[in-house]
Amino acid sequence: FMMFGPPAQIKPDGSFVVNSLTPGEWVLQTTGPGAAGGDYASVEVTINGDDVNGIRLVGVPPLTVSGRLVVDPAAAQALRPSAVRIMIAPVQSGIPMIGFTGPAAVNDDLSFEAKARPGKMRVTLAGQTPGWAIRSVRYRGVDIIDAGLELRAGENVGDIEVELTNRLTDVSGVVTTPKGEPVKDYSVVVFPTDREKWTPNSRYLKTARPDQDGRYKVNGLPPGEYRVIALDYVDSNEWNDPEFLDRVQSRATTFSINEGEMKSVDLRITTASS
């Protein structure tokens, strides 16, 4: 049994005590024997300074999420199914999932079967799959790539279609001072014009640093309308925060990009404090 705070052992009678928790919002999680294959339980708890008693955790077995990859026939020969791993991950970031299920292999017939926990989940590629990205994730005819799917205890989900594409976007450029002098040390932040996509773990938000030649490069953005800005400094915990994006969007450069397009966008350096 483990939480954000100190771990606690579940006694033979099923009881547990977790000490030294400060007031605030907490998540209790537990997993049974076998880690990823064991029963799982989770509950949110609010602590106001007093002891909280009578919490009941009910374990449920992991769910099965199955489906298949969909690839354009013209690109299918370039895909190695054995190199692809499918991950079922929480839509909400910041909640560690103890004993969480690992990535699932893709079979030669492009089918997959992954284990998952109840909750709002999204289908993603685990790790790096060079040259490939998810174009859409369809369930019952609806694209759920961004919204995710609510998984319920005891209800397996099948017929997920994960469409892959190797027609990736590429945005690159150089950064200069107002006098036209090249800048070698900066950070670039790319974000969509649509504020609804400024969400944690959004695939529409990316940051980059320059290479040894001073050129930045951002790969794999979904097609769409974006803003990009080059800053002399960006806090690693701030660059994807909606409040930060609000502050800098009026100084950013707008561009659009289509699937498979390579685009050059040169920028002027902006001082983060200005």
C-alpha positions in Angstrom: 0.0 0.0 0.0 1.4 3.4 -0.9 0.4 7.0 -1.1 1.9 10.4 -2.1 3.2 10.4 1.5 4.7 7.6 3.6 3.8 4.0 2.7 1.7 1.8 5.1 1.3 -1.9 5.4 -2.1 -3.5 5.2 -2.6 -5.8 8.2 -4.1 -9.4 7.8 -7.5 -8.1 8.9 -7.4 -5.5 6.1 -6.9 -2.5 8.3 -4.3 0.1 7.7 -3.0 3.4 9.3 -1.1 6.1 7.5 0.5 8.7 9.8 2.0 12.2 9.4 -0.2 13.5 6.6 -0.6 17.2 6.3 -3.9 18.9 5.5 -4.9 18.8 1.9 -6.1 16.6 -0.9 -4.7 13.1 -1.0 -5.0 9.9 -3.1 -4.9 6.5 -1.5 -3.9 3.6 -3.7 -3.2 0.0 -3.2 -2.4 -3.0 -5.4 -2.6 -6.6 -4.5 -0.1 -9.4 -5.0 1.4 -9.6 -8.5 1.7 -5.8 -9.0 0.3 -5.1 -12.5 -1.8 -8.3 -12.4 -3.2 -7.8 -9.0 -6.4 -6.1 -7.7 -6.3 -2.4 -7.5 -8.1 0.3 -5.4 -8.0 4.0 -5.2 -9.9 6.7 -3.3 -9.5 10.5 -2.9 -9.3 11.8 0.7 -9.5 15.4 2.1 -7.7 16.0 5.3 -8.6 19.1 7.3 -6.3 18.6 10.3 -8.4 15.9 12.1 -8.0 12.2 11.9 -9.9 10.5 9.1 -11.4 7.1 9.9 -13.6 4.5 8.2 -12.0 4.7 4.8 -13.0 1.7 2.7 -10.9 0.5 -0.3 -12.5 -2.0 -2.6 -10.1 -3.8 -4.9 -11.0 -4.5 -8.5 -9.0 -6.6 -11.1 -7.3 -4.8 -14.0 -9.3 -4.3 -17.2 -8.5 -5.5 -20.7 -8.3 -2.9 -23.5 -7.9 -4.5 -26.9 -7.9 -3.4 -30.5 -5.7 -3.0 -33.5 -3.4 -0.6 -35.3 -4.6 1.0 -38.5 -1.9 2.0 -41.0 -2.1 3.4 -44.5 -1.4 0.5 -46.9 1.3 2.6 -48.6 3.2 3.0 -45.4 2.5 -0.4 -43.8 5.7 -2.0 -45.0 7.7 0.6 -43.1 6.1 -0.3 -39.8 7.7 -3.0 -37.5 4.9 -4.0 -35.2 7.4 -5.5 -32.7 8.8 -2.0 -32.2 5.5 -0.5 -31.2 4.2 -0.5 -27.6 0.7 0.6 -26.5 0.2 2.3 -23.1 -3.1 3.0 -21.3 -2.3 6.1 -19.2 -4.4 8.5 -17.0 -5.7 11.6 -18.8 -5.1 13.5 -15.5 -1.4 14.1 -14.8 0.2 14.3 -11.5 -1.3 11.1 -9.9 1.2 8.3 -9.5 -0.3 4.9 -10.3 1.4 2.3 -8.1 1.5 -1.1 -9.6 0.3 0.4 -12.8 0.2 -1.7 -15.9 3.1 -1.5 -18.3 3.1 -1.2 -22.1 1.5 -3.8 -24.3 3.2 -5.4 -27.3 1.6 -5.2 -30.8 1.2 -8.6 -32.6 2.2 -9.2 -36.2 -1.4 -8.9 -37.2 -1.4 -5.4 -35.6 -3.7 -6.4 -32.8 -2.9 -5.6 -29.1 -4.3 -6.3 -25.7 -3.4 -4.0 -22.8 -4.2 -4.0 -19.1 -5.6 -0.9 -17.5 -7.1 0.5 -14.3 -10.5 2.0 -13.9 -10.7 5.8 -14.6 -10.4 8.3 -17.4 -7.6 6.9 -19.6 -6.0 7.7 -23.0 -4.2 5.4 -25.4 -0.7 6.5 -26.2 2.5 5.1 -27.7 4.9 4.0 -24.9 8.5 5.4 -25.3 9.9 6.4 -28.6 8.6 5.0 -31.9 10.8 6.9 -34.4 9.1 8.1 -37.5 5.6 7.3 -36.2 2.8 9.1 -34.3 -0.8 8.5 -33.4 -3.2 10.2 -35.9 -6.4 9.1 -34.1 -7.8 6.7 -31.6 -11.3 5.6 -32.4 -13.9 3.9 -30.3 -17.4 3.2 -31.6 -16.7 5.7 -34.4 -15.6 8.5 -32.1 -12.0 9.9 -32.0 -11.0 9.8 -28.3 -7.3 10.6 -28.8 -7.4 13.8 -26.6 -10.6 13.3 -24.5 -9.7 9.7 -23.5 -12.2 7.0 -22.4 -13.8 6.4 -19.1 -12.9 2.8 -18.0 -15.2 1.2 -15.5 -14.5 -1.6 -13.1 -15.4 -5.0 -14.5 -16.0 -3.7 -18.1 -13.4 -4.7 -20.6 -13.1 -2.6 -23.8 -12.5 -3.9 -27.3 -12.5 -2.7 -30.8 -10.1 0.3 -30.2 -8.6 1.5 -33.5 -5.3 3.2 -33.2 -4.4 4.9 -36.4 -0.7 5.6 -37.0 0.9 7.9 -39.4 4.5 8.3 -40.6 3.7 11.7 -42.2 5.1 13.7 -39.3 5.4 17.5 -39.1 8.7 19.3 -38.8 9.1 22.9 -37.6 12.5 24.4 -37.4 14.3 27.8 -37.5 16.9 30.1 -36.2 16.6 32.8 -33.6 18.2 36.3 -33.8 18.4 39.5 -31.7 16.5 42.6 -32.8 19.8 43.6 -34.6 19.8 40.4 -36.6 22.6 38.7 -34.6 22.2 34.9 -34.2 21.3 33.6 -30.7 22.7 30.3 -29.6 21.2 29.9 -26.1 17.4 30.0 -25.8 14.3 28.0 -25.4 11.4 27.7 -27.8 7.8 27.0 -26.7 5.2 25.9 -29.3 1.5 25.9 -28.3 -1.8 25.8 -30.1 -4.0 28.8 -30.7 -6.9 26.8 -29.3 -6.8 27.4 -25.5 -8.9 24.2 -25.0 -5.7 22.2 -25.9 -3.6 23.8 -23.2 -4.0 20.8 -21.0 -1.5 18.6 -19.0 0.3 16.1 -21.2 -1.1 17.8 -24.3 0.4 16.5 -27.5 0.0 20.0 -28.9 2.5 21.6 -26.5 6.2 21.2 -27.1 9.4 22.9 -26.0 12.9 22.7 -27.6 16.4 23.9 -27.2 18.8 24.8 -30.1 21.3 22.3 -31.6 25.0 23.1 -31.9 24.4 25.2 -34.9 21.8 27.3 -33.0 18.8 25.9 -34.8 15.7 24.6 -33.1 13.6 21.7 -34.3 10.2 20.5 -33.2 8.9 17.2 -34.6 5.6 15.5 -34.5 3.1 18.3 -33.8 -0.4 17.3 -34.9 -1.6 19.4 -37.9 -3.2 22.7 -36.8 -2.7 26.4 -35.9 0.0 27.2 -33.5 2.0 30.0 -31.8 5.8 29.8 -31.2 8.0 32.0 -29.2 11.8 32.0 -28.4 12.7 33.1 -24.9 16.0 33.7 -23.2 14.8 31.7 -20.2 11.9 29.3 -19.5 11.3 27.6 -16.2 11.0 23.9 -16.8 7.9 23.8 -14.5 6.2 26.7 -16.2 6.5 26.4 -20.0 3.2 24.5 -20.4 1.3 26.3 -17.7 -1.9 28.1 -19.1 -1.1 31.3 -17.1 2.4 31.4 -18.7 1.0 30.8 -22.2 -1.5 33.6 -21.6 1.3 36.0 -20.8 3.4 35.2 -23.8 0.9 34.6 -26.5 0.6 38.2 -27.7 4.4 38.2 -28.4 4.4 34.8 -30.2 4.5 34.1 -33.9 1.5 32.4 -35.4 1.8 29.6 -38.0 -0.2 26.7 -39.4 1.1 23.3 -40.4 -0.4 20.3 -42.3 0.3 16.6 -42.0 3.7 15.7 -43.3 4.7 19.3 -43.8 8.2 20.7 -43.1 8.1 24.4 -42.1 10.8 27.0 -41.4 9.8 29.6 -38.8 12.6 32.0 -37.8 12.2 34.0 -34.6 13.4 37.0 -32.7 14.5 36.4 -29.1 12.1 37.6 -26.4 13.1 38.4 -22.8 11.1 36.3 -20.5 10.7 39.1 -18.0 9.5 41.7 -20.6 
